[in-house]
Amino acid sequence: MTTVALQTVPPKTCWTVDVEEKDGKMSEPKSLFTNNNETKVEVDDGVVPRRKMTMAEGLRPLLASMKMFGLYFDLPSEGVGDDRKEKWKRNAYKSYAVAVVVLLWINAVRMFSTFTREDGFGLALFNKLTSISWFVQCAVMQTTFYAASVNGRLAVAFDQVLDDSCAKHARKFSTVYAVLAWSIIAVSSAFTVYGFADGGNDHYLTPLQNHIVVSNPLVPRIIACLVILYVSAAFTFSVATTFVLALIFSCEFKKINETLKRLLDNDRQRQVSESDIETLRQKHQQISMSVSHVDDCLMFSNAAAFCCQVFSVVVLLYVLIFYHSVMGDAVIIVAYVVSMFTCAFGLLLAAAGGIIVHHHVRIHGSITVARL
């Protein structure tokens, strides 16, 4: 496991970073941040360093919400292998996550039965198309995060230790986007219940009401509202978590550039030793490899978020332009507008996350090489 130790070198007023590797090999996902048990800071004034925050602790608001909807669960660690209560708890979370994945895929497949022979080019057809696209997208997102939790890749990333500045940003980002995600879910649920009240969302009950008519569909509507709640959570928390991870990675790249500035400012000749050059290069390469590793875990979720949301934004915009006169209820019009802006905002976060990380990988890497 890679460890990083910062210590002051007496002959020079600069910082050097010593990198130690086990068996001379770099661990693939664990090289992003320093390990909590192996990180040491030697300070002359005798101040005891504070306990470092892990990424999981920084992302606690988001992770707690994700666990509620089966998007994330912890794998049993070696230290609690004999703890039956802990093992049962983790197995329960895993079984719950499996059940949610199965539920969302059954719901996505079920929605294909919403089409009938009477369907024509119009508002009803567009509603069915966007619903299918949204349900399939959220099922893919839920499955992607489940797979990343099962193989332990998310746990490895979340167990990494953040420095003080990045930890502070992680907690702030996580809190803000968790509140935003819950707000979107609340608004979406309110519009969903309103749509069922006047029968406008009965296409979500398929095959009921379009192939099998039910006189009093109250129970199916309640079940559909609960399913849509899980679908909304899969969308909002997946997009929010992916974007917050991108922000944390960008923060780490910025720290490399700040370290280089500090090295140059502390040296009168503005020169950096070869060991410092190699250390910064290795650190930049390690973070880049970790970004690539996490991207491999969540690439299907990102692809589904981008493609399906582009389709939904285009269709919803078309509906609002050419079919707003058909919508007699102002609340329904507002619901369409909110849905379009929600999809557009999710698309913006999905694209911005990749752009931000790519920007810092390229820009900060070139700045480092140029300044060295």
Secondary structure, DSSP 8 states (H G I E B T S, - for coil): --EEEEEE-TTSSSEEEEEE-GGG---SSTTSSB-TTT--B--TT-------EEHHHHTHHHHHHHHHTTS------GGGTT-HHHHHHHHHHHHHHHHHHHHHHHHHHHGGGG--TT--SSHHHHHHHHHHHHHHHHHHHHHHHHHHHHTTHHHHHHTSEE-HHHHHHHHHHHHHHHHHHHHHHHHHHHHHHHHHHTTTTGGGGTTBTTTB--S--HHHHHHHHHHHHHHHHHHHHHHHHHHHHHHHHHHHHHHHHHHHHHHHHTSTT----HHHHHHHHHHHHHHHHHHHHHHHHHHHHHHHHHHHHHHHHHHHHHHHHHSTTT---HHHHHHHHHHHHHHHHHHHHHHHHHHHHHHHHHHHHHHHHHH-
